Amino acid sequence: MIPIEAIWLATEPLDMRAGAGTALARVVAVFGAAHPHHAYCFANRRANRMKVLVHDGIGVWLAARRLNRGKFVWADALHGPHVGLDTEQWRALVLGLPWQHVGSAGTISVL
């Protein structure tokens, strides 16, 4: 199992025909560098497909996921070029759930 220390979500879409090299180039362009043990997530324009690039410290892994129905709830560019996710938000995202209200983002502190 590859340990993941941080999960990042790019707000701009990625062409799902992109391979590992193209996805890595996009990671460097958007995030500045591909850091070891970080995962970088991209969606297509329709947000029904997602690619995740993981740097394991030696090389990169590229995984893809497609929803048969519905679409992933994706961050828009108003949040900047990328957004950090925690583990609970990641689990909600891959299921197509509204991850913005899960984990620390869903905390109610003032009534």
ABEGO torsion letter per residue (X at the ends): XBBBABBBBBABBBBAABBAAAAAAAAAAAAGBBBBGBBBBBBBAAGABBBBBBBAGABBBBBBBBBABEBBBBBBAAAEABBBBBAAAAAAAAAGBBAAABEAAABBABX
